[in-house]
Amino acid sequence: MDVTKRLDRLIMDIRTRFHNSAIGKPKDEAPISDVVLVAHGHILRAFSMRWIGRELTDGVALLLEGTLYSLIRLVSHADIRKLVV
């Protein structure tokens, strides 16, 4: 199966199961909707690109540090595509 389709399916699942109840609510009223992903750096970079709507063929647009972990979080519950890497 195509990597993009698999990532898009995962993203849709995360948004449906964990984020829909938080979207549009003030931060103090939104339920906790954190999700932890554990994977290789390349797939996490691809995941991050798909999360913000970029095509994987766009080239390396996001640089994740070669550390033990990278934190990707929502900046705003109002727009789920804004994130901090």
N, CA, C and O atoms as a MOPAC input file, in Angstrom:
PM7 MOZYME 1SCF
protein

 N      0.84200 1    -1.18400 1     0.00000 1
 C      0.00000 1     0.00000 1     0.00000 1
 C      0.88400 1     1.24400 1     0.00000 1
 O      1.96300 1     1.24600 1     0.59300 1
 N      0.43500 1     2.26600 1    -0.64700 1
 C      1.16600 1     3.51600 1    -0.77800 1
 C      1.36800 1     4.18300 1     0.59600 1
 O      0.44600 1     4.21900 1     1.41100 1
 N      2.56400 1     4.70100 1     0.84200 1
 C      2.90500 1     5.33200 1     2.12200 1
 C      1.98500 1     6.51600 1     2.40000 1
 O      1.51800 1     6.68600 1     3.52600 1
 N      1.72400 1     7.32900 1     1.39200 1
 C      0.86400 1     8.49700 1     1.58300 1
 C     -0.53200 1     8.08100 1     2.03800 1
 O     -1.09600 1     8.69000 1     2.94800 1
 N     -1.08300 1     7.06200 1     1.42000 1
 C     -2.42100 1     6.59400 1     1.80200 1
 C     -2.42700 1     6.05900 1     3.23200 1
 O     -3.37300 1     6.29500 1     3.98300 1
 N     -1.38400 1     5.34900 1     3.59900 1
 C     -1.30000 1     4.81000 1     4.96100 1
 C     -1.18700 1     5.93500 1     5.98800 1
 O     -1.84200 1     5.90100 1     7.03000 1
 N     -0.35100 1     6.93100 1     5.68800 1
 C     -0.21000 1     8.06600 1     6.60500 1
 C     -1.50800 1     8.86000 1     6.69300 1
 O     -1.91000 1     9.26800 1     7.78300 1
 N     -2.16100 1     9.08100 1     5.56900 1
 C     -3.42900 1     9.82100 1     5.57000 1
 C     -4.48700 1     9.08800 1     6.38400 1
 O     -5.27300 1     9.71700 1     7.09200 1
 N     -4.51000 1     7.77200 1     6.28800 1
 C     -5.46000 1     6.97800 1     7.06800 1
 C     -5.16100 1     7.11400 1     8.57100 1
 O     -6.08200 1     7.24700 1     9.37700 1
 N     -3.87500 1     7.08000 1     8.94300 1
 C     -3.48200 1     7.25000 1    10.34200 1
 C     -3.86600 1     8.64000 1    10.84200 1
 O     -4.40200 1     8.77400 1    11.94200 1
 N     -3.60100 1     9.66100 1    10.05500 1
 C     -3.92800 1    11.03200 1    10.44000 1
 C     -5.43500 1    11.19700 1    10.62400 1
 O     -5.87800 1    11.82100 1    11.58700 1
 N     -6.21500 1    10.64500 1     9.71300 1
 C     -7.67300 1    10.72800 1     9.83500 1
 C     -8.13700 1    10.03000 1    11.11600 1
 O     -9.03200 1    10.51800 1    11.80500 1
 N     -7.52900 1     8.90100 1    11.42400 1
 C     -7.88700 1     8.16600 1    12.63900 1
 C     -7.55600 1     8.99500 1    13.88300 1
 O     -8.36800 1     9.07000 1    14.80500 1
 N     -6.38900 1     9.60800 1    13.91900 1
 C     -5.98800 1    10.44000 1    15.06800 1
 C     -6.93300 1    11.61600 1    15.21600 1
 O     -7.40100 1    11.90600 1    16.31700 1
 N     -7.21800 1    12.29800 1    14.11200 1
 C     -8.10600 1    13.46700 1    14.18200 1
 C     -9.50300 1    13.07900 1    14.62700 1
 O    -10.12100 1    13.78600 1    15.42300 1
 N    -10.00800 1    11.96000 1    14.12100 1
 C    -11.35400 1    11.51900 1    14.46500 1
 C    -11.43800 1    11.06800 1    15.91400 1
 O    -12.34100 1    11.48200 1    16.64100 1
 N    -10.51300 1    10.23200 1    16.33700 1
 C    -10.58500 1     9.63000 1    17.67200 1
 C    -10.13800 1    10.55600 1    18.79800 1
 O    -10.65200 1    10.46900 1    19.91300 1
 N     -9.17700 1    11.44900 1    18.51100 1
 C     -8.57700 1    12.21500 1    19.59900 1
 C     -8.73800 1    13.72900 1    19.50100 1
 O     -8.74600 1    14.40400 1    20.53000 1
 N     -8.86500 1    14.27900 1    18.30500 1
 C     -8.83300 1    15.73600 1    18.17000 1
 C    -10.18500 1    16.38400 1    17.88700 1
 O    -10.36800 1    17.55600 1    18.21400 1
 N    -11.12200 1    15.67800 1    17.30100 1
 C    -12.40400 1    16.29600 1    16.95300 1
 C    -13.10300 1    16.90900 1    18.15600 1
 O    -13.74500 1    17.95300 1    18.03000 1
 N    -12.99100 1    16.28700 1    19.30700 1
 C    -13.65800 1    16.82000 1    20.50000 1
 C    -12.97300 1    18.07000 1    21.04400 1
 O    -13.54800 1    18.76700 1    21.88000 1
 N    -11.74800 1    18.36900 1    20.58300 1
 C    -11.00800 1    19.53200 1    21.08000 1
 C    -11.04200 1    20.71500 1    20.11500 1
 O    -10.80500 1    21.85100 1    20.52500 1
 N    -11.32800 1    20.46700 1    18.86200 1
 C    -11.28800 1    21.52400 1    17.84300 1
 C    -12.35900 1    22.56900 1    18.11800 1
 O    -13.52000 1    22.24200 1    18.36500 1
 N    -11.94600 1    23.83300 1    18.07100 1
 C    -12.87500 1    24.93100 1    18.23500 1
 C    -13.17700 1    25.30600 1    19.67100 1
 O    -13.91100 1    26.26300 1    19.91800 1
 N    -12.62800 1    24.57300 1    20.61900 1
 C    -12.87200 1    24.87700 1    22.03100 1
 C    -11.68300 1    25.64200 1    22.60400 1
 O    -10.54600 1    25.42300 1    22.18700 1
 N    -11.93800 1    26.53300 1    23.55300 1
 C    -10.82900 1    27.20100 1    24.23400 1
 C     -9.93900 1    26.15400 1    24.90600 1
 O    -10.41600 1    25.09600 1    25.31800 1
 N     -8.67000 1    26.45200 1    25.01000 1
 C     -7.70300 1    25.49800 1    25.54500 1
 C     -8.11400 1    24.96200 1    26.91900 1
 O     -7.94100 1    23.77600 1    27.19900 1
 N     -8.65500 1    25.82900 1    27.77200 1
 C     -9.02200 1    25.39000 1    29.12200 1
 C    -10.28400 1    24.52300 1    29.14800 1
 O    -10.57500 1    23.89100 1    30.16400 1
 N    -11.03600 1    24.48600 1    28.04400 1
 C    -12.24300 1    23.66500 1    27.97200 1
 C    -12.05600 1    22.40400 1    27.12300 1
 O    -12.87700 1    21.48900 1    27.17900 1
 N    -10.99100 1    22.35900 1    26.35000 1
 C    -10.75700 1    21.23100 1    25.45000 1
 C    -10.23800 1    20.02400 1    26.23300 1
 O     -9.41500 1    20.18000 1    27.13500 1
 N    -10.70900 1    18.83400 1    25.89900 1
 C    -10.18500 1    17.64500 1    26.56100 1
 C     -8.73900 1    17.38800 1    26.14000 1
 O     -8.30100 1    17.85400 1    25.08800 1
 N     -8.01300 1    16.65500 1    26.95500 1
 C     -6.64300 1    16.28900 1    26.59400 1
 C     -6.70200 1    15.41600 1    25.35500 1
 O     -7.43600 1    14.42800 1    25.31300 1
 N     -5.92500 1    15.78500 1    24.34800 1
 C     -5.98500 1    15.05600 1    23.08200 1
 C     -4.59500 1    14.72900 1    22.55700 1
 O     -4.38800 1    14.63200 1    21.34800 1
 N     -3.64900 1    14.55900 1    23.46600 1
 C     -2.27900 1    14.23200 1    23.07800 1
 C     -2.20300 1    12.82800 1    22.50500 1
 O     -2.92700 1    11.92700 1    22.92900 1
 N     -1.31700 1    12.65600 1    21.53700 1
 C     -1.08800 1    11.36100 1    20.90700 1
 C      0.42100 1    11.16000 1    20.81900 1
 O      1.15000 1    12.09500 1    20.48700 1
 N      0.89100 1     9.96300 1    21.10800 1
 C      2.31000 1     9.64000 1    21.01800 1
 C      2.51700 1     8.70600 1    19.83300 1
 O      1.85100 1     7.67700 1    19.71800 1
 N      3.44200 1     9.07300 1    18.95900 1
 C      3.82600 1     8.21700 1    17.84200 1
 C      5.27700 1     7.83200 1    18.01700 1
 O      6.12300 1     8.68600 1    18.28500 1
 N      5.56700 1     6.57000 1    17.87000 1
 C      6.94000 1     6.08300 1    17.96400 1
 C      7.26600 1     5.42800 1    16.63000 1
 O      6.62700 1     4.45600 1    16.22900 1
 N      8.26700 1     5.97200 1    15.95100 1
 C      8.62300 1     5.45600 1    14.63500 1
 C     10.01300 1     5.96600 1    14.25800 1
 O     10.62800 1     6.73900 1    14.99200 1
 N     10.48100 1     5.52700 1    13.12300 1
 C     11.75800 1     5.97300 1    12.56800 1
 C     11.63400 1     7.43400 1    12.14900 1
 O     10.55000 1     7.88700 1    11.78400 1
 N     12.71700 1     8.15400 1    12.20000 1
 C     12.72000 1     9.57000 1    11.85300 1
 C     12.18600 1     9.87700 1    10.47000 1
 O     11.52300 1    10.89700 1    10.28400 1
 N     12.45600 1     9.01900 1     9.48900 1
 C     11.99000 1     9.27900 1     8.12100 1
 C     10.46600 1     9.23100 1     8.03800 1
 O      9.85100 1    10.07900 1     7.39100 1
 N      9.86400 1     8.25300 1     8.68400 1
 C      8.40000 1     8.15100 1     8.62500 1
 C      7.76000 1     9.26300 1     9.44700 1
 O      6.68100 1     9.73800 1     9.09200 1
 N      8.39900 1     9.69300 1    10.54200 1
 C      7.86300 1    10.81000 1    11.31000 1
 C      7.92800 1    12.11000 1    10.51000 1
 O      7.03000 1    12.94600 1    10.61100 1
 N      8.97500 1    12.28200 1     9.72400 1
 C      9.07000 1    13.45600 1     8.85500 1
 C      7.96400 1    13.40600 1     7.80700 1
 O      7.31200 1    14.41500 1     7.53500 1
 N      7.75500 1    12.23300 1     7.22300 1
 C      6.68400 1    12.06900 1     6.23300 1
 C      5.32500 1    12.30900 1     6.88800 1
 O      4.46200 1    12.96000 1     6.29900 1
 N      5.12700 1    11.79000 1     8.10300 1
 C      3.88500 1    12.00400 1     8.84300 1
 C      3.64900 1    13.50000 1     9.05300 1
 O      2.54300 1    13.99200 1     8.83100 1
 N      4.67600 1    14.21700 1     9.47600 1
 C      4.55100 1    15.65400 1     9.72300 1
 C      4.19000 1    16.40900 1     8.45200 1
 O      3.37300 1    17.32900 1     8.48500 1
 N      4.79000 1    16.02600 1     7.34000 1
 C      4.47400 1    16.68000 1     6.06900 1
 C      3.02600 1    16.43600 1     5.68300 1
 O      2.34300 1    17.36500 1     5.25200 1
 N      2.54500 1    15.22400 1     5.82500 1
 C      1.15200 1    14.92300 1     5.48200 1
 C      0.20400 1    15.61400 1     6.45800 1
 O     -0.88700 1    16.02700 1     6.06400 1
 N      0.59900 1    15.74700 1     7.71900 1
 C     -0.23700 1    16.39700 1     8.73200 1
 C     -0.56700 1    17.83000 1     8.31300 1
 O     -1.69000 1    18.29500 1     8.50700 1
 N      0.41300 1    18.52600 1     7.73900 1
 C      0.19000 1    19.91000 1     7.31400 1
 C     -0.23200 1    20.00900 1     5.85200 1
 O     -0.29100 1    21.10300 1     5.29100 1
 N     -0.52300 1    18.87100 1     5.24300 1
 C     -1.07200 1    18.87200 1     3.89100 1
 C     -0.06200 1    18.93100 1     2.76300 1
 O     -0.43500 1    19.17900 1     1.61700 1
 N      1.20200 1    18.70800 1     3.05900 1
 C      2.23300 1    18.72500 1     2.01500 1
 C      2.34700 1    17.35300 1     1.37500 1
 O      2.11800 1    16.33300 1     2.02500 1
 N      2.69600 1    17.33600 1     0.11900 1
 C      2.94600 1    16.08300 1    -0.59400 1
 C      4.35100 1    15.59100 1    -0.25400 1
 O      5.26300 1    16.39100 1    -0.04600 1
 N      4.51500 1    14.28900 1    -0.20000 1
 C      5.84400 1    13.72900 1     0.08300 1
 C      6.81000 1    14.01300 1    -1.05700 1
 O      8.02400 1    14.03000 1    -0.85200 1
 N      6.29000 1    14.23100 1    -2.23800 1
 C      7.13600 1    14.53400 1    -3.39800 1
 C      7.62200 1    15.98100 1    -3.39700 1
 O      8.40000 1    16.36800 1    -4.26900 1
 N      7.16900 1    16.79200 1    -2.42200 1
 C      7.61700 1    18.18400 1    -2.31900 1
 C      9.06400 1    18.27700 1    -1.86100 1
 O      9.65500 1    19.35700 1    -1.90000 1
 N      9.63400 1    17.18100 1    -1.43600 1
 C     11.00600 1    17.18400 1    -0.94400 1
 C     11.02700 1    17.42200 1     0.55600 1
 O      9.98400 1    17.58600 1     1.19000 1
 N     12.20700 1    17.43900 1     1.10100 1
 C     12.37000 1    17.60300 1     2.54900 1
 C     12.01600 1    19.03500 1     2.92100 1
 O     12.76000 1    19.97000 1     2.62700 1
 N     10.88200 1    19.18900 1     3.56500 1
 C     10.42300 1    20.51700 1     3.97000 1
 C     10.54300 1    20.70800 1     5.47600 1
 O     10.56900 1    21.83800 1     5.96200 1
 N     10.61700 1    19.61400 1     6.20700 1
 C     10.71100 1    19.67300 1     7.66100 1
 C     11.96400 1    18.92900 1     8.10400 1
 O     12.21900 1    17.80400 1     7.67300 1
 N     12.72700 1    19.56000 1     8.95500 1
 C     13.91600 1    18.91800 1     9.48500 1
 C     13.66800 1    18.56700 1    10.94600 1
 O     13.49600 1    19.45100 1    11.78600 1
 N     13.65100 1    17.29100 1    11.23600 1
 C     13.52100 1    16.84100 1    12.62000 1
 C     14.91700 1    16.52500 1    13.12200 1
 O     15.68700 1    15.83400 1    12.45500 1
 N     15.23000 1    17.02600 1    14.27500 1
 C     16.55400 1    16.80200 1    14.84900 1
 C     16.79900 1    15.32500 1    15.10600 1
 O     15.87200 1    14.57900 1    15.42200 1
 N     18.03400 1    14.91100 1    14.97200 1
 C     18.41500 1    13.53000 1    15.23300 1
 C     18.60400 1    13.28800 1    16.71500 1
 O     19.71700 1    13.02000 1    17.16600 1
 N     17.53900 1    13.38000 1    17.46800 1
 C     17.58500 1    13.21500 1    18.91800 1
 C     16.82600 1    11.96700 1    19.31600 1
 O     16.39900 1    11.18600 1    18.46600 1
 N     16.66600 1    11.79100 1    20.59300 1
 C     15.89800 1    10.65500 1    21.07500 1
 C     14.42200 1    10.80300 1    20.77200 1
 O     13.72600 1     9.80400 1    20.58900 1
 N     13.93000 1    12.03300 1    20.71700 1
 C     12.52600 1    12.26900 1    20.40100 1
 C     12.36600 1    13.67400 1    19.83300 1
 O     13.19700 1    14.55300 1    20.06200 1
 N     11.29800 1    13.86200 1    19.10000 1
 C     10.89400 1    15.18600 1    18.62200 1
 C      9.46700 1    15.40400 1    19.07000 1
 O      8.65200 1    14.48300 1    19.02700 1
 N      9.16000 1    16.60500 1    19.49700 1
 C      7.82200 1    16.93700 1    19.95100 1
 C      7.09800 1    17.68000 1    18.84600 1
 O      7.56000 1    18.71600 1    18.36700 1
 N      5.97000 1    17.14500 1    18.45300 1
 C      5.11600 1    17.79600 1    17.47300 1
 C      3.81300 1    18.07600 1    18.19900 1
 O      3.15800 1    17.14700 1    18.67100 1
 N      3.42500 1    19.34400 1    18.29700 1
 C      2.21200 1    19.65700 1    19.04300 1
 C      1.39800 1    20.71000 1    18.31000 1
 O      1.91800 1    21.46800 1    17.49100 1
 N      0.11800 1    20.73700 1    18.62300 1
 C     -0.78100 1    21.72600 1    18.05800 1
 C     -0.49300 1    23.08000 1    18.67100 1
 O     -0.25500 1    23.18900 1    19.87400 1
 N     -0.51400 1    24.10300 1    17.85000 1
 C     -0.38100 1    25.45800 1    18.34100 1
 C     -1.76500 1    25.99300 1    18.68600 1
 O     -1.92300 1    26.75600 1    19.63900 1
 N     -2.75500 1    25.59300 1    17.91700 1
 C     -4.10400 1    26.10600 1    18.10500 1
 C     -5.10800 1    24.98800 1    17.89800 1
 O     -5.01200 1    24.24600 1    16.92000 1
 N     -6.06300 1    24.85500 1    18.79300 1
 C     -7.12100 1    23.87600 1    18.60600 1
 C     -8.06800 1    24.30900 1    17.50000 1
 O     -8.79800 1    23.48500 1    16.94900 1
 N     -8.06200 1    25.60300 1    17.17000 1
 C     -8.95200 1    26.11400 1    16.13600 1
 C     -8.51300 1    25.64700 1    14.75000 1
 O     -9.35800 1    25.39900 1    13.89000 1
 N     -7.21300 1    25.52300 1    14.52400 1
 C     -6.70000 1    25.07100 1    13.22900 1
 C     -5.73400 1    23.92700 1    13.49400 1
 O     -4.58800 1    24.15700 1    13.88100 1
 N     -6.18200 1    22.71400 1    13.29200 1
 C     -5.42600 1    21.52700 1    13.65000 1
 C     -4.15900 1    21.37500 1    12.80000 1
 O     -3.27700 1    20.59500 1    13.16000 1
 N     -4.05000 1    22.09600 1    11.69000 1
 C     -2.87200 1    21.94700 1    10.83400 1
 C     -1.69700 1    22.80100 1    11.26800 1
 O     -0.59900 1    22.63800 1    10.73600 1
 N     -1.88800 1    23.69900 1    12.21000 1
 C     -0.76300 1    24.47600 1    12.73100 1
 C     -0.03900 1    23.61300 1    13.74500 1
 O     -0.65900 1    23.12000 1    14.68700 1
 N      1.23100 1    23.42600 1    13.57600 1
 C      1.96300 1    22.63300 1    14.55100 1
 C      3.35500 1    23.16300 1    14.76000 1
 O      3.89000 1    23.91700 1    13.94800 1
 N      3.91900 1    22.75700 1    15.85100 1
 C      5.27800 1    23.13300 1    16.21000 1
 C      6.10100 1    21.86500 1    16.18800 1
 O      5.72700 1    20.86700 1    16.80500 1
 N      7.21700 1    21.89400 1    15.48300 1
 C      8.10100 1    20.73800 1    15.43200 1
 C      9.37000 1    21.10200 1    16.16000 1
 O     10.28400 1    20.28300 1    16.25600 1

